[in-house]
Amino acid sequence: MRRNLRERIPGGCAIIGVMSETGRRFDGTTVIEGIRCMHERSNGLGGGFAAYGIYPDDLKPYYALHVMSQTHHEHETMEEGIRQHFRIIHQEPIPTRRHPRVGEAPILWRYFVAAPTDFAEPPGEEEYMVGRIMDLNGRVEGSLIFSSGRDMGIFKGVGYPEDIGEFFRLDEYRAYLWTSHGRFPTNTPGWWGGAHPFGLLNWSVVHNGEISSYDANRRYLEMFGYRCYMKTDTEVVLYLFDLLNRRHGLPIELTCSVLTAPFWNEIDAMPPADAELWRALRQVYAGALLNGPFSVIVGFEGGMVGLADRIMLRPLVGARAGDLVFIASEEAAIRAVCPSPETVWAAEGGEPIVARLARSAGGSEPASAHKVEVPAAS
């Protein structure tokens, strides 16, 4: 009996990430073809991509604010707010091409901005950026800053992900890290802003599954000034990575361990020193524990990480081929673009797959970084 692809699929959504650990740039065709292989895990209500290392040298130092607005008035109101809080270095429409399977899009624009002053003292420039972005997104109804990192960008909308990738001309960009998501909404509406990835500063998150601890996580994050207004449970994953890693200084591996902390009976069976540490971590970060069936891929400055829930209720597969690391919902999606990987493995519940960018000695840029061209606005 043929399955109706429009029926509710709680295990739906497709995620994939591809990264060159040497910083080698490659165009978006690879990730588009990988996500296309998982077409049936989506239903056309959301698709998107995050790309790292895409902007020319003269724009790399600035925050790239990608904005979507429903009307010209809302666009102008958001631009006025951006001018009020930031210095605009350059602005332009986000390049797109007409696509027969992508409907009417909002106004899509990008602003390359700098903070208005130097922040030598805490809380610092990034904290200023987060505060102003959250304020503008909460205040300007009908307009949304959906990407805000340096030398990276998020491109998303309503449609199947492979169509969204073609709509945004991602075959014309080159990046060292790509992630993508095909959405099958189960509890939240399908809309342009609600498509994945979600982003804040250089963080981006794509997610398959459900975060049943959403309300507890949201209340915990609100104590630290975060605001959740995106109509989706995925948003808390994004902010928890920012809170634990950037603000609290926990390494990526420890951040993942806190989010998928061991069960209490497992802690009780640990050696005394380990048990004491984990009891403390679970008590301090009780509100950060993620529950529910989920797998996520998180992009960040210098790497990506894949993480699944503690009892592996959502699939996650890793693979390696030369300098490339792959993470995906299905092995078939990896083999669609890399038929003969050197190694393939299934992730274990709560155990992260981490890929990091090799850095040049003493520098912050990848060893093989080079200037790339950005598609011109049409």
C-alpha positions in Angstrom: 0.0 0.0 0.0 1.5 3.4 -1.0 2.0 5.7 1.8 0.3 9.2 1.7 3.3 11.6 1.9 1.0 14.3 3.3 0.2 12.4 6.4 1.7 13.3 9.8 5.2 11.8 10.3 6.4 12.3 13.8 9.8 11.0 12.8 10.1 13.3 9.8 12.5 16.2 9.0 15.8 15.7 7.3 19.2 17.2 8.4 22.6 17.1 6.8 25.9 18.9 7.4 29.1 18.8 5.2 32.4 20.4 6.3 35.9 20.6 5.1 38.2 20.5 8.1 41.0 22.1 6.0 38.8 25.1 5.1 38.5 24.2 1.5 35.5 26.0 0.0 33.0 24.1 -2.2 29.7 25.3 -3.7 26.2 24.5 -2.4 25.5 21.7 -5.0 26.8 19.0 -2.7 24.5 19.8 0.2 21.5 20.4 -2.0 21.9 17.0 -3.6 22.3 15.4 -0.2 19.1 16.9 1.2 17.3 16.1 -2.0 17.9 12.4 -1.3 15.7 12.8 1.8 12.9 14.5 0.0 10.2 12.3 1.5 11.2 13.4 5.1 9.8 16.8 4.2 6.5 18.1 3.0 7.3 21.4 1.5 6.5 23.6 4.5 10.1 24.5 5.3 13.6 24.1 4.0 16.9 26.0 4.5 20.7 26.1 4.6 23.5 27.7 6.6 26.8 28.4 4.9 30.1 29.4 6.5 33.0 31.2 4.8 30.9 32.7 2.0 31.7 36.4 2.1 34.5 38.4 0.5 37.5 39.6 2.6 36.3 43.2 2.8 33.0 42.0 4.4 34.3 39.2 6.6 34.8 41.4 9.7 31.2 42.6 9.8 28.0 41.0 11.1 25.8 39.9 8.1 22.2 40.6 9.1 19.8 38.6 6.9 16.3 40.1 7.2 12.9 39.1 5.9 9.9 41.5 5.9 6.3 41.0 4.9 5.7 44.6 3.7 7.8 47.6 2.6 6.7 49.5 5.7 7.9 46.7 8.0 11.2 46.5 6.0 11.7 50.3 6.4 10.9 50.1 10.1 13.4 47.3 10.6 16.0 49.2 8.6 15.4 52.3 10.8 16.0 50.1 13.9 19.2 48.6 12.4 20.5 52.1 11.7 19.7 53.2 15.2 21.8 50.4 16.8 24.5 49.6 14.3 26.8 51.1 11.6 25.7 49.9 8.2 28.8 49.2 6.0 27.0 47.7 3.1 23.4 46.6 2.2 21.7 44.8 -0.7 18.8 42.5 -1.5 19.6 38.8 -1.0 20.0 37.4 -4.5 17.3 34.9 -5.6 16.1 33.4 -8.9 12.5 32.6 -9.8 11.6 29.1 -9.0 8.4 27.3 -10.1 8.0 25.4 -6.8 8.7 28.4 -4.4 5.8 30.7 -3.8 5.7 34.3 -3.0 8.6 35.3 -0.8 8.9 38.1 1.7 11.3 41.0 1.1 14.8 39.5 1.6 17.6 41.9 2.4 21.1 41.7 4.0 23.0 44.4 6.0 26.7 44.1 6.8 27.0 46.0 10.1 29.4 46.9 12.9 28.7 47.7 16.5 28.5 51.5 17.1 31.6 51.6 19.4 34.4 49.5 20.8 33.5 47.3 23.7 36.6 47.0 25.8 34.7 46.1 29.0 32.1 43.4 29.6 29.5 42.5 28.6 31.2 43.0 25.2 30.3 43.4 21.6 28.6 40.0 21.1 26.4 40.6 24.1 25.4 44.0 22.6 24.6 42.4 19.3 22.4 39.7 20.9 20.5 42.2 22.9 19.8 44.5 20.0 18.8 41.7 17.6 16.4 40.2 20.1 15.0 43.6 20.9 14.4 44.4 17.2 12.9 41.0 16.5 10.5 41.4 19.4 9.6 45.0 18.5 9.2 45.1 14.7 6.2 43.0 13.9 6.3 41.4 10.4 10.1 41.7 10.0 12.8 39.3 11.3 16.5 39.2 11.5 17.1 35.5 10.9 20.9 35.4 10.5 23.5 37.5 12.2 26.9 35.9 12.1 30.2 37.0 10.6 31.3 35.5 7.2 28.2 33.1 7.3 24.6 33.3 6.3 21.3 31.4 6.6 19.0 31.0 3.6 15.6 29.5 4.3 11.9 29.6 3.4 8.7 27.7 2.7 9.3 24.9 0.2 11.2 21.7 -0.2 14.9 22.3 0.7 16.4 21.5 -2.7 14.0 24.1 -4.2 14.9 26.7 -1.6 18.6 26.1 -2.3 18.0 26.7 -6.0 15.8 29.7 -5.2 18.7 31.3 -3.2 21.3 30.5 -5.9 23.4 28.5 -3.5 25.3 26.9 -6.3 27.0 30.2 -6.8 28.3 30.4 -3.2 31.4 28.6 -1.9 31.7 27.7 1.8 33.8 25.3 4.0 30.7 24.3 6.0 27.1 23.7 4.8 24.2 22.5 6.8 20.6 21.9 5.6 17.2 21.0 6.8 14.0 19.7 5.3 11.0 20.3 7.5 7.9 18.2 8.3 6.2 20.4 11.0 4.4 18.4 13.6 3.5 20.9 16.3 4.3 24.4 14.8 3.2 26.2 11.7 5.1 26.3 8.4 6.2 29.9 7.7 9.3 31.5 6.2 10.7 32.6 9.6 9.9 29.2 11.1 12.0 27.2 8.6 15.3 25.9 9.8 18.2 26.7 10.3 17.8 29.1 13.3 20.7 31.4 13.9 22.2 33.7 16.4 25.7 35.3 15.9 27.7 32.5 14.3 25.5 29.7 15.7 23.1 27.8 13.4 20.9 24.9 14.3 19.0 22.3 12.3 16.8 19.9 14.2 14.8 16.7 13.6 12.3 15.7 16.3 10.7 17.4 19.3 12.0 19.1 22.4 9.5 18.0 25.1 11.4 20.0 27.7 10.7 23.2 25.7 8.8 25.1 28.4 11.4 24.3 31.1 14.2 25.2 28.8 12.5 28.5 27.8 11.9 29.6 31.4 15.6 28.8 32.2 16.8 30.8 29.2 14.6 33.8 30.0 16.5 34.2 33.3 19.5 35.0 31.2 17.8 37.5 28.9 16.9 35.3 26.0 13.5 35.6 24.3 11.7 32.8 22.5 9.2 34.0 20.0 9.8 31.9 16.9 6.9 29.5 17.4 9.1 26.4 17.5 10.9 24.2 20.1 14.2 24.3 18.1 14.9 27.9 19.3 15.9 26.7 22.8 18.6 24.5 21.4 20.2 27.5 19.7 20.2 29.7 22.8 21.4 26.9 25.1 24.5 26.4 22.9 25.1 30.2 23.0 24.6 30.4 26.8 26.7 27.4 27.8 29.6 27.8 25.3 29.9 31.5 24.5 28.7 33.0 27.8 29.6 30.3 30.3 32.7 29.2 28.5 32.0 25.4 28.5 33.8 23.5 25.7 31.6 22.2 22.9 32.0 18.6 24.1 31.0 19.5 27.7 28.1 21.7 26.4 26.8 18.7 24.6 27.2 16.5 27.7 25.2 19.0 29.8 22.4 19.1 27.3 22.2 15.3 27.2 23.3 14.6 30.8 23.5 11.0 32.1 20.4 9.6 33.9 20.6 9.7 37.7 21.0 5.9 37.9 23.9 6.1 35.6 25.5 8.8 37.7 25.0 6.7 40.8 27.0 3.9 39.2 30.0 6.1 38.3 33.2 6.3 40.3 32.8 8.7 43.2 34.8 11.6 41.6 32.8 11.4 38.3 29.5 11.0 40.2 30.2 14.1 42.3 31.0 16.2 39.1 27.9 15.0 37.3 25.6 15.6 40.3 26.9 19.2 40.4 26.5 19.7 36.7 22.9 18.4 36.7 22.0 20.6 39.6 23.6 23.7 38.2 22.3 23.2 34.7 19.0 21.4 35.5 17.1 23.9 33.2 19.4 23.2 30.3 18.7 19.4 30.0 17.1 18.6 26.7 14.4 15.9 26.7 12.4 14.3 23.9 13.3 12.6 20.6 15.7 14.8 18.7 18.8 15.0 16.6 20.5 18.3 15.8 23.4 19.6 13.7 24.9 22.8 15.1 27.3 25.0 13.1 29.6 27.4 14.9 32.7 29.5 14.3 35.2 26.9 13.4 33.2 23.7 13.3 30.1 21.7 13.5 28.6 19.2 15.9 25.9 16.5 15.6 24.0 15.4 18.7 21.1 13.0 19.3 19.0 12.5 22.4 20.2 10.2 25.2 18.2 7.1 24.1 18.6 7.7 20.3 15.0 8.2 19.3 16.1 10.0 16.2 18.7 8.8 13.7 22.1 10.4 13.1 24.9 9.1 11.0 28.5 10.3 10.6 31.0 9.7 7.8 34.4 10.8 6.7 36.1 11.1 3.3 39.5 12.8 3.1 39.1 16.3 4.6 35.3 16.1 4.5 33.1 15.2 7.5 29.4 14.4 6.9 26.5 14.2 9.4 23.0 13.3 8.3 19.7 11.7 9.2 20.4 8.9 6.7 23.4 7.2 5.4 21.8 7.2 1.9 22.0 11.0 1.9 25.8 10.9 2.5 26.3 8.2 -0.1 24.3 10.2 -2.7 27.1 12.8 -2.7 30.0 10.6 -1.5 29.5 7.1 -2.8 32.6 5.6 -1.1 33.3 7.3 2.3 36.4 6.0 4.2 34.4 5.5 7.4 30.7 5.5 8.3 29.2 5.2 11.8 26.0 5.6 13.6 26.0 8.2 16.4 25.4 7.0 20.0 22.8 8.7 22.1 24.1 11.8 23.9 27.6 11.4 22.3 28.5 14.3 20.0 30.1 14.1 16.5 32.5 17.0 16.4 34.3 18.4 13.4 36.7 21.3 13.7 38.3 23.6 11.2 42.1 23.5 11.0 43.6 27.0 11.8 46.7 28.6 10.4 49.4 29.0 13.1 48.5 32.0 15.3 45.7 33.1 13.1 41.9 33.0 13.2 41.4 32.2 9.5 41.5 28.7 8.0 44.9 27.8 6.5 43.4 27.6 3.0 41.1 30.7 3.3 40.9 32.7 0.1 38.7 35.5 -1.3 35.4 34.4 -2.8 32.8 36.2 -4.8 29.2 36.7 -3.6 26.4 36.4 -6.2 25.3 39.8 -7.3 21.8 40.9 -6.6 19.5 40.6 -9.6 
